[in-house]
């Protein structure tokens, strides 16, 4: 993966860091310290954002692996679209 410039790599890592820190201060305290029952879609939203923050932390260190996962998901979406058109 040497086709990405160093500036873009650090820009991507900075964006991942911004997302992970922002969600760490807003979502994780709600998940860890909640004391009442949440409505269904509020809990789903918090869980989804928590998963995004974990993936952002992993993306800071393992950029090439995250790209491989994204490429894999993109290929599955393309296959799903092709099957839908049939």
C-alpha positions, 0 to 999 in steps of 0.5 A, a space after each residue: 500500500 505504498 501508493 498513498 502519500 504520507 500526508 494523506 496517511 497522516 490526514 486519515 489517521 487524524 480523522 480516525 483519531 478525531 472520530 474515536 476521541 469524539 465518540 469516546 467522550 459522548 457515546 462510551 459514557 452513556 453505554 457504560 453508565 446507563 441506568 434506565 432502559 433505553 428505547 430500542 432505536 436509541 440503543 441501536 444507535 449507541 451500539 452502532 456508534 460505539 462499533 464505529 469508534 472501535 473501528 476508528 481506533 483500529 484504523 489508526 494503527 491498521 490502515 491497510 487492513 481497514 482498507 482490505 475490509 472496506 474493499 471486501 464489503 464494497 465487492 459484496 455490495 456490488 454482488 448484492 446489487 447485481 443479484 437484485 438487478 437479475 
